[in-house]
Amino acid sequence: MASNKIISRSVLNTLNRFQRLTNLRTYSSQKETFAPALAKRNELFSQEQRRQQEAVGRVEKIEVRYLGLPEDVTLAMNASISTPYNCAQHLSDGHCKRSALALKDGNVPWDMHRPLTESCTLQLLNFTVSDPHLVNKAFWRTCSFMLGAALQNSFTDDAHLQLHSFPGPNIKSGSFVYDVVLRAQNWQPSKAELRALSAEMINLASKDLKIERLDVNNELALEMFADSHYKREQLPSIAQQNQGRVTLYRMGTHIDISRGPMVASSRFLGKCTVATAHKIANEGEKDALYRIQGVGLPAGFTLDHVAYSTLEERAKKLNPARLPNEPFEETQQQIA
């Protein structure tokens, strides 16, 4: 407990120093109210979430065959209500804390808080499984999602920050990414500013925020992102590729578009560095598109200073993922 307090004070001190650096970027926890658009987005998300839960109707039982330690076991769960996390609750507190992602029927990655719809086999994945590829990919995707939240929290309205999108996770690239548009055509973040953005990522992780998934129709998604020019521009193509549906994720009050899956909570992020910002192109007369890049480790994993510094340097190189100003329709990988 004392260690957590020390970490929190360190984060807040970094953020306070960051706030004094410039009036363009500031830590937003001091804002007493959410922006109306953000409040409406969350209200619509919660309303649709409740509507879908209430639409389940008569509860049907399903058999979930858990495969793993300490032993295989069959669980009687509720269709379209019970989640892999609920299954973990039947096993042990350790399963709940360690499980970042589920694997359904041996080959389908599944969010821990996503309801199971039919009888299936289930494995619970953590970062120490023999083949961590799926959980690492979900972690990298979640880091991009969290980076969007950190950026949203760290800019004043004067910056005219617009979240664009983040490309599919590619761990071999050396960095996770979020592409944004700012009302600044020559922004070059200082080391102190990057440290503060990194601190905001750690701040989000320390809150142990549940990451929720929700599939909605395109019309509702357009309403939820009515204030976001770039999101609305992408939504028709996303819905067309997914039978008219759009997959959203929420962490705290932050909501974004992603095909998923993601890890169960923000707490799975450990050490993290927002490493650089690359200007991609001007957007009109005043704005510019930037690619923000970072690197992180799952909670509980450590590297010595030299090894982690090598990762930080690698993360500064321009990530080769498809750029958002290239035609969106040509790929299904632009939305991670």
SULMO-V861383 format. One record per pair of residues at least 4 apart in sequence whose C-alpha atoms are under 8 Angstrom apart, sorted by the first residue. I is the first residue (numbers start at 0). GAP is how many residues later the second one is. Records with the same first field share a line. If there is no record, write none. Layout:
I: GAP  GAP
This chain:
0: 4
1: 4
2: 4
3: 4
4: 4
5: 4
6: 4
7: 4  195
8: 4
9: 4
10: 4  185  188  189  191  192
11: 4
12: 4
13: 4  181  182  185
14: 4  12  181  184  185
15: 4  11
16: 4
17: 4  7  8  9  174  175  178
18: 4  6  7  8
20: 172
21: 4
22: 133
23: 131  132  134  135
24: 129  130  131  134
25: 128  129  130
26: 126  127  128
27: 125  126  127  128
28: 124
33: 4  5
34: 4
35: 4
36: 4  189  190
37: 4  215  216
38: 4
39: 4  184
40: 4  183  184  214
41: 4  211  213
42: 4
43: 4  180
44: 4  169  179
45: 4
46: 4
47: 4  168
48: 4  165
49: 4
50: 4
51: 4
52: 28
55: 24  25
58: 19  20
59: 18  19
60: 15  16  17  18
61: 14  15  16  17  56  57
62: 11  12  13  14  55  56  57
63: 10  11  12  13  55  56  57  58
64: 7  8  9  10  54  55  56  57
65: 6  7  8  9  55  56  57
66: 4  5  6  54  55  56
67: 4  55  56
74: 12
76: 5  10
77: 4
78: 36  37  38  39
79: 35  36  37  38
80: 34  35  36
81: 4  5  33  34
82: 4  29  30  31  32  33
83: 4  18  27  28  29  30  31  32  38  40
84: 4  11  27  28
85: 4
86: 4
87: 4  5  7  8  11  36
88: 4  6  7
90: 4
91: 4
92: 4
93: 4
94: 4  29
97: 28
98: 13  25  26  27  165
99: 12  24  25  26  27  35  163  164  165  168
100: 8  9  10  11  23  24  25  34  37  161  162  163
101: 7  8  9  10  20  21  22  23
102: 4  5  6  7  19  20  21  22
103: 4  5  6  16  17  18  19
104: 15  16  17
105: 15  16  17
108: 25  152
109: 4  151
110: 102  149  150  151  152  153
111: 151  152
112: 98  99  100  151
113: 98  99
124: 4  7  10
125: 6  9
126: 5  8  9  171
127: 4
131: 4
132: 4
133: 4
134: 4  128
135: 4  35
136: 4  32  33  34
137: 4  31  122  123  124  125
138: 4  123  124  129  130  159
139: 4  29  30  31  36
140: 4  27  28  35  119  120  121  195
141: 4  120  121
142: 4  33  126  153
143: 4  22  32  33  34
144: 4  21  33  111
145: 4  55  58  120
146: 4  30  31  54
147: 4  15  30
148: 4  105
149: 4  47  50  51  54
150: 4  46
151: 9  11
153: 43  46
154: 4  6
155: 4
156: 4
157: 25
158: 23  24  25
159: 21  22  23
160: 19  20  21  22
161: 18  19  20  66  68
162: 15  16  17  18  65  67  68
163: 14  15  16  17  66  67  160
164: 13  14  15  66  159  169  170
165: 11  12  13  168  169  170
166: 10  11  154  155  166  167  168  169
167: 153  165  166  167  168
168: 7  167
169: 4  5  6
170: 4  5
172: 146  147
173: 121  137  140  141  145
174: 118  119  120  139  140  141  144
175: 117  118  119
176: 114  115  116  117  142
177: 113  114  115
178: 110  111  112  113  145
179: 109  110  111  112
180: 102  106  107  108  109
181: 105  106  107  108
182: 103  104  105
183: 102  103  104
184: 97  101  102  103
185: 93
186: 92
187: 89
188: 4  5  87  88
189: 4
190: 4
191: 4
192: 4
193: 4  79  80  81  82
194: 4  78  79
195: 4
196: 4  77
197: 4  74  75  76
198: 4
199: 4
200: 4  71
201: 4  67  68  69  70
202: 4
203: 4  5  62  63
204: 4  61  62  63  64  65
205: 60  61
206: 59  60
207: 57  58  59
208: 42  43  56  57  58
209: 41  42  54  55  56
210: 38  39  40  41  51  52  53  54  55
211: 37  38  39  52
212: 34  35  36  37
213: 33  34  35
214: 30  31  32  33
215: 4  5  29  30  31  32
216: 4  22  27  28  29
217: 4  17  18  21  26  27  28
218: 4
219: 4
220: 4  14  25
221: 4  10  13
224: 4  6  7
225: 6
227: 4
228: 4
229: 4
230: 4
231: 4
233: 4  94
234: 4  11
235: 4
236: 4  91  92
237: 4  7  8  94
238: 4  5  6  7
239: 4  5
240: 91
241: 4
245: 11  13
246: 10  11  12  13
247: 7  8  9  10  11
248: 6  7  8  9
249: 4  5  6
250: 4  15
256: 78
257: 77  78
258: 76  77
259: 76
262: 5
263: 4
266: 32
267: 30  31
268: 27  28  29  30
269: 26  27  28  29  30  31
270: 25  26  27  28  31
271: 22  23  24  25
272: 21  22  23  39
273: 18  19  20  21
274: 17  18  19  20  37  38  40  41
275: 16  17  18  39  40
276: 13  14  15  16
277: 12  13  14  40
278: 9  10  11  12
279: 8  9  10  11
280: 7  8  9
281: 4  5  6  7
282: 4  5  6
283: 4
292: 22  23  26
293: 18  21  22
294: 16  17  20
296: 4  5
302: 4  5
303: 4
304: 4
305: 4
306: 4
307: 4
308: 4
309: 4
310: 4
311: 4
312: 4
314: 4
321: 4  12
323: 4  10
326: 4
327: 4  6
